[in-house]
Structures are given as structure tokens and as C-alpha cells.
Amino acid sequence: MSLWVYIVQCSDKTLYTGITNNLDRRFGEHQFGINAEAYTFTRRPVKLVFAEQFIDYKLAHGWEKRLKGWSAKKKLALIEDNWEKMRELAICKNESHFLNRPKADDLL
């Protein structure tokens, strides 16, 4: 059985990430508004902008979970196949990150 991790772009330009075992059926559900409480229901029409197929459930689920944690900018870089931008966006900019802490020489 194969699984798909996918991203749709909504009419308001937001991105929705999901997982399914039938990409055509699931995209149709988003597009035609099967569930009134779904995120995409009021944001139709939607456009499929990314899909990746997996044969291993754990890998697919892990990839979906990782993508859901990404910023919209990073997802767009993935969609655009812009690996340089993805590298740039992957750099942690938090002050608490070890690369951003003052060095011992800076404290003297």
C-alpha cells in the first residue's frame, strides 16, 4: 500500500499539509468541500502544489509531521524546489541556539 504526503494551496494562499492513501480521492474531498469543518472548506478552490509517495507508513507519517512544523516560507521553498532557500530557512536564529550564543572570547 502506498501513502501520499501532500500540500494544497488554498484560495487565501495558506497551505494545508496532509497524508492519504488515495491522492485523487482526498484532493477531490478538499476541492468539493466534503466536510464543512475542514480547514480547506471555506478556502476553496484549492490547488495541489506538492505530493510525495511513500510505501512505509512510519516514513510518510514522520514526513507529514515534519512538514506541518515548517513555516509557510520553508514549505514554499520545498514546493519551488529551492534548496538554497530551504538551507537558509533551516538555520536556527534563536538567541538560545548554541551557534548564536556569545563565544568565550567575546565575553573578555
Phi and psi restraints in degrees (range 20) as a CNS / XPLOR table:
assign (resid 1 and name C) (resid 2 and name N)
       (resid 2 and name CA) (resid 2 and name C) 1.0 -105.5 20.0 2
assign (resid 2 and name N) (resid 2 and name CA)
       (resid 2 and name C) (resid 3 and name N) 1.0 154.3 20.0 2
assign (resid 2 and name C) (resid 3 and name N)
       (resid 3 and name CA) (resid 3 and name C) 1.0 -125.6 20.0 2
assign (resid 3 and name N) (resid 3 and name CA)
       (resid 3 and name C) (resid 4 and name N) 1.0 152.9 20.0 2
assign (resid 3 and name C) (resid 4 and name N)
       (resid 4 and name CA) (resid 4 and name C) 1.0 -120.9 20.0 2
assign (resid 4 and name N) (resid 4 and name CA)
       (resid 4 and name C) (resid 5 and name N) 1.0 132.5 20.0 2
assign (resid 4 and name C) (resid 5 and name N)
       (resid 5 and name CA) (resid 5 and name C) 1.0 -103.7 20.0 2
assign (resid 5 and name N) (resid 5 and name CA)
       (resid 5 and name C) (resid 6 and name N) 1.0 129.4 20.0 2
assign (resid 5 and name C) (resid 6 and name N)
       (resid 6 and name CA) (resid 6 and name C) 1.0 -138.9 20.0 2
assign (resid 6 and name N) (resid 6 and name CA)
       (resid 6 and name C) (resid 7 and name N) 1.0 160.7 20.0 2
assign (resid 6 and name C) (resid 7 and name N)
       (resid 7 and name CA) (resid 7 and name C) 1.0 -130.7 20.0 2
assign (resid 7 and name N) (resid 7 and name CA)
       (resid 7 and name C) (resid 8 and name N) 1.0 130.4 20.0 2
assign (resid 7 and name C) (resid 8 and name N)
       (resid 8 and name CA) (resid 8 and name C) 1.0 -113.0 20.0 2
assign (resid 8 and name N) (resid 8 and name CA)
       (resid 8 and name C) (resid 9 and name N) 1.0 145.2 20.0 2
assign (resid 8 and name C) (resid 9 and name N)
       (resid 9 and name CA) (resid 9 and name C) 1.0 -100.7 20.0 2
assign (resid 9 and name N) (resid 9 and name CA)
       (resid 9 and name C) (resid 10 and name N) 1.0 126.6 20.0 2
assign (resid 9 and name C) (resid 10 and name N)
       (resid 10 and name CA) (resid 10 and name C) 1.0 -84.9 20.0 2
assign (resid 10 and name N) (resid 10 and name CA)
       (resid 10 and name C) (resid 11 and name N) 1.0 168.0 20.0 2
assign (resid 10 and name C) (resid 11 and name N)
       (resid 11 and name CA) (resid 11 and name C) 1.0 -61.8 20.0 2
assign (resid 11 and name N) (resid 11 and name CA)
       (resid 11 and name C) (resid 12 and name N) 1.0 -24.8 20.0 2
assign (resid 11 and name C) (resid 12 and name N)
       (resid 12 and name CA) (resid 12 and name C) 1.0 -90.3 20.0 2
assign (resid 12 and name N) (resid 12 and name CA)
       (resid 12 and name C) (resid 13 and name N) 1.0 11.3 20.0 2
assign (resid 12 and name C) (resid 13 and name N)
       (resid 13 and name CA) (resid 13 and name C) 1.0 75.3 20.0 2
assign (resid 13 and name N) (resid 13 and name CA)
       (resid 13 and name C) (resid 14 and name N) 1.0 3.2 20.0 2
assign (resid 13 and name C) (resid 14 and name N)
       (resid 14 and name CA) (resid 14 and name C) 1.0 -75.7 20.0 2
assign (resid 14 and name N) (resid 14 and name CA)
       (resid 14 and name C) (resid 15 and name N) 1.0 162.9 20.0 2
assign (resid 14 and name C) (resid 15 and name N)
       (resid 15 and name CA) (resid 15 and name C) 1.0 -116.2 20.0 2
assign (resid 15 and name N) (resid 15 and name CA)
       (resid 15 and name C) (resid 16 and name N) 1.0 138.0 20.0 2
assign (resid 15 and name C) (resid 16 and name N)
       (resid 16 and name CA) (resid 16 and name C) 1.0 -118.8 20.0 2
assign (resid 16 and name N) (resid 16 and name CA)
       (resid 16 and name C) (resid 17 and name N) 1.0 130.6 20.0 2
assign (resid 16 and name C) (resid 17 and name N)
       (resid 17 and name CA) (resid 17 and name C) 1.0 -111.7 20.0 2
assign (resid 17 and name N) (resid 17 and name CA)
       (resid 17 and name C) (resid 18 and name N) 1.0 135.8 20.0 2
assign (resid 17 and name C) (resid 18 and name N)
       (resid 18 and name CA) (resid 18 and name C) 1.0 -149.8 20.0 2
assign (resid 18 and name N) (resid 18 and name CA)
       (resid 18 and name C) (resid 19 and name N) 1.0 -178.9 20.0 2
assign (resid 18 and name C) (resid 19 and name N)
       (resid 19 and name CA) (resid 19 and name C) 1.0 -137.9 20.0 2
assign (resid 19 and name N) (resid 19 and name CA)
       (resid 19 and name C) (resid 20 and name N) 1.0 143.8 20.0 2
assign (resid 19 and name C) (resid 20 and name N)
       (resid 20 and name CA) (resid 20 and name C) 1.0 -157.2 20.0 2
assign (resid 20 and name N) (resid 20 and name CA)
       (resid 20 and name C) (resid 21 and name N) 1.0 161.0 20.0 2
assign (resid 20 and name C) (resid 21 and name N)
       (resid 21 and name CA) (resid 21 and name C) 1.0 -99.5 20.0 2
assign (resid 21 and name N) (resid 21 and name CA)
       (resid 21 and name C) (resid 22 and name N) 1.0 -2.9 20.0 2
assign (resid 21 and name C) (resid 22 and name N)
       (resid 22 and name CA) (resid 22 and name C) 1.0 -143.3 20.0 2
assign (resid 22 and name N) (resid 22 and name CA)
       (resid 22 and name C) (resid 23 and name N) 1.0 96.0 20.0 2
assign (resid 22 and name C) (resid 23 and name N)
       (resid 23 and name CA) (resid 23 and name C) 1.0 -64.0 20.0 2
assign (resid 23 and name N) (resid 23 and name CA)
       (resid 23 and name C) (resid 24 and name N) 1.0 -42.8 20.0 2
assign (resid 23 and name C) (resid 24 and name N)
       (resid 24 and name CA) (resid 24 and name C) 1.0 -62.1 20.0 2
assign (resid 24 and name N) (resid 24 and name CA)
       (resid 24 and name C) (resid 25 and name N) 1.0 -45.4 20.0 2
assign (resid 24 and name C) (resid 25 and name N)
       (resid 25 and name CA) (resid 25 and name C) 1.0 -63.3 20.0 2
assign (resid 25 and name N) (resid 25 and name CA)
       (resid 25 and name C) (resid 26 and name N) 1.0 -46.4 20.0 2
assign (resid 25 and name C) (resid 26 and name N)
       (resid 26 and name CA) (resid 26 and name C) 1.0 -66.5 20.0 2
assign (resid 26 and name N) (resid 26 and name CA)
       (resid 26 and name C) (resid 27 and name N) 1.0 -40.4 20.0 2
assign (resid 26 and name C) (resid 27 and name N)
       (resid 27 and name CA) (resid 27 and name C) 1.0 -62.0 20.0 2
assign (resid 27 and name N) (resid 27 and name CA)
       (resid 27 and name C) (resid 28 and name N) 1.0 -41.2 20.0 2
assign (resid 27 and name C) (resid 28 and name N)
       (resid 28 and name CA) (resid 28 and name C) 1.0 -60.4 20.0 2
assign (resid 28 and name N) (resid 28 and name CA)
       (resid 28 and name C) (resid 29 and name N) 1.0 -39.7 20.0 2
assign (resid 28 and name C) (resid 29 and name N)
       (resid 29 and name CA) (resid 29 and name C) 1.0 -62.2 20.0 2
assign (resid 29 and name N) (resid 29 and name CA)
       (resid 29 and name C) (resid 30 and name N) 1.0 -41.8 20.0 2
assign (resid 29 and name C) (resid 30 and name N)
       (resid 30 and name CA) (resid 30 and name C) 1.0 -65.4 20.0 2
assign (resid 30 and name N) (resid 30 and name CA)
       (resid 30 and name C) (resid 31 and name N) 1.0 -46.4 20.0 2
assign (resid 30 and name C) (resid 31 and name N)
       (resid 31 and name CA) (resid 31 and name C) 1.0 -66.6 20.0 2
assign (resid 31 and name N) (resid 31 and name CA)
       (resid 31 and name C) (resid 32 and name N) 1.0 -38.6 20.0 2
assign (resid 31 and name C) (resid 32 and name N)
       (resid 32 and name CA) (resid 32 and name C) 1.0 -97.0 20.0 2
assign (resid 32 and name N) (resid 32 and name CA)
       (resid 32 and name C) (resid 33 and name N) 1.0 -2.2 20.0 2
assign (resid 32 and name C) (resid 33 and name N)
       (resid 33 and name CA) (resid 33 and name C) 1.0 70.4 20.0 2
assign (resid 33 and name N) (resid 33 and name CA)
       (resid 33 and name C) (resid 34 and name N) 1.0 56.6 20.0 2
assign (resid 33 and name C) (resid 34 and name N)
       (resid 34 and name CA) (resid 34 and name C) 1.0 -66.9 20.0 2
assign (resid 34 and name N) (resid 34 and name CA)
       (resid 34 and name C) (resid 35 and name N) 1.0 -36.8 20.0 2
assign (resid 34 and name C) (resid 35 and name N)
       (resid 35 and name CA) (resid 35 and name C) 1.0 -118.6 20.0 2
assign (resid 35 and name N) (resid 35 and name CA)
       (resid 35 and name C) (resid 36 and name N) 1.0 113.6 20.0 2
assign (resid 35 and name C) (resid 36 and name N)
       (resid 36 and name CA) (resid 36 and name C) 1.0 -64.0 20.0 2
assign (resid 36 and name N) (resid 36 and name CA)
       (resid 36 and name C) (resid 37 and name N) 1.0 -19.2 20.0 2
assign (resid 36 and name C) (resid 37 and name N)
       (resid 37 and name CA) (resid 37 and name C) 1.0 -95.2 20.0 2
assign (resid 37 and name N) (resid 37 and name CA)
       (resid 37 and name C) (resid 38 and name N) 1.0 -1.5 20.0 2
assign (resid 37 and name C) (resid 38 and name N)
       (resid 38 and name CA) (resid 38 and name C) 1.0 -71.6 20.0 2
assign (resid 38 and name N) (resid 38 and name CA)
       (resid 38 and name C) (resid 39 and name N) 1.0 149.6 20.0 2
assign (resid 38 and name C) (resid 39 and name N)
       (resid 39 and name CA) (resid 39 and name C) 1.0 -55.0 20.0 2
assign (resid 39 and name N) (resid 39 and name CA)
       (resid 39 and name C) (resid 40 and name N) 1.0 -40.5 20.0 2
assign (resid 39 and name C) (resid 40 and name N)
       (resid 40 and name CA) (resid 40 and name C) 1.0 -81.4 20.0 2
assign (resid 40 and name N) (resid 40 and name CA)
       (resid 40 and name C) (resid 41 and name N) 1.0 -11.0 20.0 2
assign (resid 40 and name C) (resid 41 and name N)
       (resid 41 and name CA) (resid 41 and name C) 1.0 -54.6 20.0 2
assign (resid 41 and name N) (resid 41 and name CA)
       (resid 41 and name C) (resid 42 and name N) 1.0 -49.7 20.0 2
assign (resid 41 and name C) (resid 42 and name N)
       (resid 42 and name CA) (resid 42 and name C) 1.0 -89.0 20.0 2
assign (resid 42 and name N) (resid 42 and name CA)
       (resid 42 and name C) (resid 43 and name N) 1.0 4.1 20.0 2
assign (resid 42 and name C) (resid 43 and name N)
       (resid 43 and name CA) (resid 43 and name C) 1.0 -116.4 20.0 2
assign (resid 43 and name N) (resid 43 and name CA)
       (resid 43 and name C) (resid 44 and name N) 1.0 22.2 20.0 2
assign (resid 43 and name C) (resid 44 and name N)
       (resid 44 and name CA) (resid 44 and name C) 1.0 -81.7 20.0 2
assign (resid 44 and name N) (resid 44 and name CA)
       (resid 44 and name C) (resid 45 and name N) 1.0 153.9 20.0 2
assign (resid 44 and name C) (resid 45 and name N)
       (resid 45 and name CA) (resid 45 and name C) 1.0 -77.9 20.0 2
assign (resid 45 and name N) (resid 45 and name CA)
       (resid 45 and name C) (resid 46 and name N) 1.0 158.6 20.0 2
assign (resid 45 and name C) (resid 46 and name N)
       (resid 46 and name CA) (resid 46 and name C) 1.0 -112.6 20.0 2
assign (resid 46 and name N) (resid 46 and name CA)
       (resid 46 and name C) (resid 47 and name N) 1.0 159.9 20.0 2
assign (resid 46 and name C) (resid 47 and name N)
       (resid 47 and name CA) (resid 47 and name C) 1.0 -130.4 20.0 2
assign (resid 47 and name N) (resid 47 and name CA)
       (resid 47 and name C) (resid 48 and name N) 1.0 128.8 20.0 2
assign (resid 47 and name C) (resid 48 and name N)
       (resid 48 and name CA) (resid 48 and name C) 1.0 -73.4 20.0 2
assign (resid 48 and name N) (resid 48 and name CA)
       (resid 48 and name C) (resid 49 and name N) 1.0 118.6 20.0 2
assign (resid 48 and name C) (resid 49 and name N)
       (resid 49 and name CA) (resid 49 and name C) 1.0 -115.3 20.0 2
assign (resid 49 and name N) (resid 49 and name CA)
       (resid 49 and name C) (resid 50 and name N) 1.0 -12.2 20.0 2
assign (resid 49 and name C) (resid 50 and name N)
       (resid 50 and name CA) (resid 50 and name C) 1.0 -158.0 20.0 2
assign (resid 50 and name N) (resid 50 and name CA)
       (resid 50 and name C) (resid 51 and name N) 1.0 139.4 20.0 2
assign (resid 50 and name C) (resid 51 and name N)
       (resid 51 and name CA) (resid 51 and name C) 1.0 -153.8 20.0 2
assign (resid 51 and name N) (resid 51 and name CA)
       (resid 51 and name C) (resid 52 and name N) 1.0 136.1 20.0 2
assign (resid 51 and name C) (resid 52 and name N)
       (resid 52 and name CA) (resid 52 and name C) 1.0 -134.3 20.0 2
assign (resid 52 and name N) (resid 52 and name CA)
       (resid 52 and name C) (resid 53 and name N) 1.0 133.0 20.0 2
assign (resid 52 and name C) (resid 53 and name N)
       (resid 53 and name CA) (resid 53 and name C) 1.0 -95.2 20.0 2
assign (resid 53 and name N) (resid 53 and name CA)
       (resid 53 and name C) (resid 54 and name N) 1.0 141.8 20.0 2
assign (resid 53 and name C) (resid 54 and name N)
       (resid 54 and name CA) (resid 54 and name C) 1.0 -131.9 20.0 2
assign (resid 54 and name N) (resid 54 and name CA)
       (resid 54 and name C) (resid 55 and name N) 1.0 152.9 20.0 2
assign (resid 54 and name C) (resid 55 and name N)
       (resid 55 and name CA) (resid 55 and name C) 1.0 -109.5 20.0 2
assign (resid 55 and name N) (resid 55 and name CA)
       (resid 55 and name C) (resid 56 and name N) 1.0 -8.8 20.0 2
assign (resid 55 and name C) (resid 56 and name N)
       (resid 56 and name CA) (resid 56 and name C) 1.0 -111.6 20.0 2
assign (resid 56 and name N) (resid 56 and name CA)
       (resid 56 and name C) (resid 57 and name N) 1.0 121.0 20.0 2
assign (resid 56 and name C) (resid 57 and name N)
       (resid 57 and name CA) (resid 57 and name C) 1.0 -59.6 20.0 2
assign (resid 57 and name N) (resid 57 and name CA)
       (resid 57 and name C) (resid 58 and name N) 1.0 -44.5 20.0 2
assign (resid 57 and name C) (resid 58 and name N)
       (resid 58 and name CA) (resid 58 and name C) 1.0 -61.8 20.0 2
assign (resid 58 and name N) (resid 58 and name CA)
       (resid 58 and name C) (resid 59 and name N) 1.0 -41.3 20.0 2
assign (resid 58 and name C) (resid 59 and name N)
       (resid 59 and name CA) (resid 59 and name C) 1.0 -65.1 20.0 2
assign (resid 59 and name N) (resid 59 and name CA)
       (resid 59 and name C) (resid 60 and name N) 1.0 -43.8 20.0 2
assign (resid 59 and name C) (resid 60 and name N)
       (resid 60 and name CA) (resid 60 and name C) 1.0 -62.6 20.0 2
assign (resid 60 and name N) (resid 60 and name CA)
       (resid 60 and name C) (resid 61 and name N) 1.0 -47.4 20.0 2
assign (resid 60 and name C) (resid 61 and name N)
       (resid 61 and name CA) (resid 61 and name C) 1.0 -63.3 20.0 2
assign (resid 61 and name N) (resid 61 and name CA)
       (resid 61 and name C) (resid 62 and name N) 1.0 -41.3 20.0 2
assign (resid 61 and name C) (resid 62 and name N)
       (resid 62 and name CA) (resid 62 and name C) 1.0 -63.3 20.0 2
assign (resid 62 and name N) (resid 62 and name CA)
       (resid 62 and name C) (resid 63 and name N) 1.0 -40.7 20.0 2
assign (resid 62 and name C) (resid 63 and name N)
       (resid 63 and name CA) (resid 63 and name C) 1.0 -66.7 20.0 2
assign (resid 63 and name N) (resid 63 and name CA)
       (resid 63 and name C) (resid 64 and name N) 1.0 -43.4 20.0 2
assign (resid 63 and name C) (resid 64 and name N)
       (resid 64 and name CA) (resid 64 and name C) 1.0 -60.3 20.0 2
assign (resid 64 and name N) (resid 64 and name CA)
       (resid 64 and name C) (resid 65 and name N) 1.0 -46.3 20.0 2
assign (resid 64 and name C) (resid 65 and name N)
       (resid 65 and name CA) (resid 65 and name C) 1.0 -62.1 20.0 2
assign (resid 65 and name N) (resid 65 and name CA)
       (resid 65 and name C) (resid 66 and name N) 1.0 -41.5 20.0 2
assign (resid 65 and name C) (resid 66 and name N)
       (resid 66 and name CA) (resid 66 and name C) 1.0 -63.4 20.0 2
assign (resid 66 and name N) (resid 66 and name CA)
       (resid 66 and name C) (resid 67 and name N) 1.0 -47.0 20.0 2
assign (resid 66 and name C) (resid 67 and name N)
       (resid 67 and name CA) (resid 67 and name C) 1.0 -61.2 20.0 2
assign (resid 67 and name N) (resid 67 and name CA)
       (resid 67 and name C) (resid 68 and name N) 1.0 -39.4 20.0 2
assign (resid 67 and name C) (resid 68 and name N)
       (resid 68 and name CA) (resid 68 and name C) 1.0 -62.1 20.0 2
assign (resid 68 and name N) (resid 68 and name CA)
       (resid 68 and name C) (resid 69 and name N) 1.0 -24.8 20.0 2
assign (resid 68 and name C) (resid 69 and name N)
       (resid 69 and name CA) (resid 69 and name C) 1.0 -84.7 20.0 2
assign (resid 69 and name N) (resid 69 and name CA)
       (resid 69 and name C) (resid 70 and name N) 1.0 -9.3 20.0 2
assign (resid 69 and name C) (resid 70 and name N)
       (resid 70 and name CA) (resid 70 and name C) 1.0 -80.0 20.0 2
assign (resid 70 and name N) (resid 70 and name CA)
       (resid 70 and name C) (resid 71 and name N) 1.0 154.2 20.0 2
assign (resid 70 and name C) (resid 71 and name N)
       (resid 71 and name CA) (resid 71 and name C) 1.0 -71.6 20.0 2
assign (resid 71 and name N) (resid 71 and name CA)
       (resid 71 and name C) (resid 72 and name N) 1.0 162.2 20.0 2
assign (resid 71 and name C) (resid 72 and name N)
       (resid 72 and name CA) (resid 72 and name C) 1.0 -61.5 20.0 2
assign (resid 72 and name N) (resid 72 and name CA)
       (resid 72 and name C) (resid 73 and name N) 1.0 -37.1 20.0 2
assign (resid 72 and name C) (resid 73 and name N)
       (resid 73 and name CA) (resid 73 and name C) 1.0 -62.2 20.0 2
assign (resid 73 and name N) (resid 73 and name CA)
       (resid 73 and name C) (resid 74 and name N) 1.0 -41.7 20.0 2
assign (resid 73 and name C) (resid 74 and name N)
       (resid 74 and name CA) (resid 74 and name C) 1.0 -70.0 20.0 2
assign (resid 74 and name N) (resid 74 and name CA)
       (resid 74 and name C) (resid 75 and name N) 1.0 -38.7 20.0 2
assign (resid 74 and name C) (resid 75 and name N)
       (resid 75 and name CA) (resid 75 and name C) 1.0 -62.6 20.0 2
assign (resid 75 and name N) (resid 75 and name CA)
       (resid 75 and name C) (resid 76 and name N) 1.0 -40.7 20.0 2
assign (resid 75 and name C) (resid 76 and name N)
       (resid 76 and name CA) (resid 76 and name C) 1.0 -64.1 20.0 2
assign (resid 76 and name N) (resid 76 and name CA)
       (resid 76 and name C) (resid 77 and name N) 1.0 -37.8 20.0 2
assign (resid 76 and name C) (resid 77 and name N)
       (resid 77 and name CA) (resid 77 and name C) 1.0 -62.9 20.0 2
assign (resid 77 and name N) (resid 77 and name CA)
       (resid 77 and name C) (resid 78 and name N) 1.0 -39.8 20.0 2
assign (resid 77 and name C) (resid 78 and name N)
       (resid 78 and name CA) (resid 78 and name C) 1.0 -63.3 20.0 2
assign (resid 78 and name N) (resid 78 and name CA)
       (resid 78 and name C) (resid 79 and name N) 1.0 -47.8 20.0 2
assign (resid 78 and name C) (resid 79 and name N)
       (resid 79 and name CA) (resid 79 and name C) 1.0 -59.0 20.0 2
assign (resid 79 and name N) (resid 79 and name CA)
       (resid 79 and name C) (resid 80 and name N) 1.0 -39.7 20.0 2
assign (resid 79 and name C) (resid 80 and name N)
       (resid 80 and name CA) (resid 80 and name C) 1.0 -83.3 20.0 2
assign (resid 80 and name N) (resid 80 and name CA)
       (resid 80 and name C) (resid 81 and name N) 1.0 -0.6 20.0 2
assign (resid 80 and name C) (resid 81 and name N)
       (resid 81 and name CA) (resid 81 and name C) 1.0 59.6 20.0 2
assign (resid 81 and name N) (resid 81 and name CA)
       (resid 81 and name C) (resid 82 and name N) 1.0 36.8 20.0 2
assign (resid 81 and name C) (resid 82 and name N)
       (resid 82 and name CA) (resid 82 and name C) 1.0 -100.9 20.0 2
assign (resid 82 and name N) (resid 82 and name CA)
       (resid 82 and name C) (resid 83 and name N) 1.0 85.6 20.0 2
assign (resid 82 and name C) (resid 83 and name N)
       (resid 83 and name CA) (resid 83 and name C) 1.0 -69.9 20.0 2
assign (resid 83 and name N) (resid 83 and name CA)
       (resid 83 and name C) (resid 84 and name N) 1.0 -30.6 20.0 2
assign (resid 83 and name C) (resid 84 and name N)
       (resid 84 and name CA) (resid 84 and name C) 1.0 -64.1 20.0 2
assign (resid 84 and name N) (resid 84 and name CA)
       (resid 84 and name C) (resid 85 and name N) 1.0 -44.5 20.0 2
assign (resid 84 and name C) (resid 85 and name N)
       (resid 85 and name CA) (resid 85 and name C) 1.0 -65.0 20.0 2
assign (resid 85 and name N) (resid 85 and name CA)
       (resid 85 and name C) (resid 86 and name N) 1.0 -38.5 20.0 2
assign (resid 85 and name C) (resid 86 and name N)
       (resid 86 and name CA) (resid 86 and name C) 1.0 -62.5 20.0 2
assign (resid 86 and name N) (resid 86 and name CA)
       (resid 86 and name C) (resid 87 and name N) 1.0 -41.7 20.0 2
assign (resid 86 and name C) (resid 87 and name N)
       (resid 87 and name CA) (resid 87 and name C) 1.0 -60.4 20.0 2
assign (resid 87 and name N) (resid 87 and name CA)
       (resid 87 and name C) (resid 88 and name N) 1.0 -44.8 20.0 2
assign (resid 87 and name C) (resid 88 and name N)
       (resid 88 and name CA) (resid 88 and name C) 1.0 -61.5 20.0 2
assign (resid 88 and name N) (resid 88 and name CA)
       (resid 88 and name C) (resid 89 and name N) 1.0 -43.6 20.0 2
assign (resid 88 and name C) (resid 89 and name N)
       (resid 89 and name CA) (resid 89 and name C) 1.0 -73.9 20.0 2
assign (resid 89 and name N) (resid 89 and name CA)
       (resid 89 and name C) (resid 90 and name N) 1.0 -18.2 20.0 2
assign (resid 89 and name C) (resid 90 and name N)
       (resid 90 and name CA) (resid 90 and name C) 1.0 -80.3 20.0 2
assign (resid 90 and name N) (resid 90 and name CA)
       (resid 90 and name C) (resid 91 and name N) 1.0 -15.4 20.0 2
assign (resid 90 and name C) (resid 91 and name N)
       (resid 91 and name CA) (resid 91 and name C) 1.0 -71.4 20.0 2
assign (resid 91 and name N) (resid 91 and name CA)
       (resid 91 and name C) (resid 92 and name N) 1.0 125.5 20.0 2
assign (resid 91 and name C) (resid 92 and name N)
       (resid 92 and name CA) (resid 92 and name C) 1.0 -71.6 20.0 2
assign (resid 92 and name N) (resid 92 and name CA)
       (resid 92 and name C) (resid 93 and name N) 1.0 131.9 20.0 2
assign (resid 92 and name C) (resid 93 and name N)
       (resid 93 and name CA) (resid 93 and name C) 1.0 -113.2 20.0 2
assign (resid 93 and name N) (resid 93 and name CA)
       (resid 93 and name C) (resid 94 and name N) 1.0 7.2 20.0 2
assign (resid 93 and name C) (resid 94 and name N)
       (resid 94 and name CA) (resid 94 and name C) 1.0 -67.1 20.0 2
assign (resid 94 and name N) (resid 94 and name CA)
       (resid 94 and name C) (resid 95 and name N) 1.0 141.1 20.0 2
assign (resid 94 and name C) (resid 95 and name N)
       (resid 95 and name CA) (resid 95 and name C) 1.0 -60.7 20.0 2
assign (resid 95 and name N) (resid 95 and name CA)
       (resid 95 and name C) (resid 96 and name N) 1.0 -29.8 20.0 2
assign (resid 95 and name C) (resid 96 and name N)
       (resid 96 and name CA) (resid 96 and name C) 1.0 -79.1 20.0 2
assign (resid 96 and name N) (resid 96 and name CA)
       (resid 96 and name C) (resid 97 and name N) 1.0 -10.0 20.0 2
assign (resid 96 and name C) (resid 97 and name N)
       (resid 97 and name CA) (resid 97 and name C) 1.0 -65.8 20.0 2
assign (resid 97 and name N) (resid 97 and name CA)
       (resid 97 and name C) (resid 98 and name N) 1.0 140.1 20.0 2
assign (resid 97 and name C) (resid 98 and name N)
       (resid 98 and name CA) (resid 98 and name C) 1.0 -59.3 20.0 2
assign (resid 98 and name N) (resid 98 and name CA)
       (resid 98 and name C) (resid 99 and name N) 1.0 -30.1 20.0 2
assign (resid 98 and name C) (resid 99 and name N)
       (resid 99 and name CA) (resid 99 and name C) 1.0 -73.1 20.0 2
assign (resid 99 and name N) (resid 99 and name CA)
       (resid 99 and name C) (resid 100 and name N) 1.0 -18.5 20.0 2
assign (resid 99 and name C) (resid 100 and name N)
       (resid 100 and name CA) (resid 100 and name C) 1.0 -102.9 20.0 2
assign (resid 100 and name N) (resid 100 and name CA)
       (resid 100 and name C) (resid 101 and name N) 1.0 -1.2 20.0 2
assign (resid 100 and name C) (resid 101 and name N)
       (resid 101 and name CA) (resid 101 and name C) 1.0 -76.6 20.0 2
assign (resid 101 and name N) (resid 101 and name CA)
       (resid 101 and name C) (resid 102 and name N) 1.0 152.0 20.0 2
assign (resid 101 and name C) (resid 102 and name N)
       (resid 102 and name CA) (resid 102 and name C) 1.0 -61.3 20.0 2
assign (resid 102 and name N) (resid 102 and name CA)
       (resid 102 and name C) (resid 103 and name N) 1.0 141.4 20.0 2
assign (resid 102 and name C) (resid 103 and name N)
       (resid 103 and name CA) (resid 103 and name C) 1.0 -82.7 20.0 2
assign (resid 103 and name N) (resid 103 and name CA)
       (resid 103 and name C) (resid 104 and name N) 1.0 158.2 20.0 2
assign (resid 103 and name C) (resid 104 and name N)
       (resid 104 and name CA) (resid 104 and name C) 1.0 -56.3 20.0 2
assign (resid 104 and name N) (resid 104 and name CA)
       (resid 104 and name C) (resid 105 and name N) 1.0 -40.4 20.0 2
assign (resid 104 and name C) (resid 105 and name N)
       (resid 105 and name CA) (resid 105 and name C) 1.0 -64.6 20.0 2
assign (resid 105 and name N) (resid 105 and name CA)
       (resid 105 and name C) (resid 106 and name N) 1.0 -30.5 20.0 2
assign (resid 105 and name C) (resid 106 and name N)
       (resid 106 and name CA) (resid 106 and name C) 1.0 -70.6 20.0 2
assign (resid 106 and name N) (resid 106 and name CA)
       (resid 106 and name C) (resid 107 and name N) 1.0 -22.8 20.0 2
assign (resid 106 and name C) (resid 107 and name N)
       (resid 107 and name CA) (resid 107 and name C) 1.0 -86.1 20.0 2
assign (resid 107 and name N) (resid 107 and name CA)
       (resid 107 and name C) (resid 108 and name N) 1.0 -12.6 20.0 2
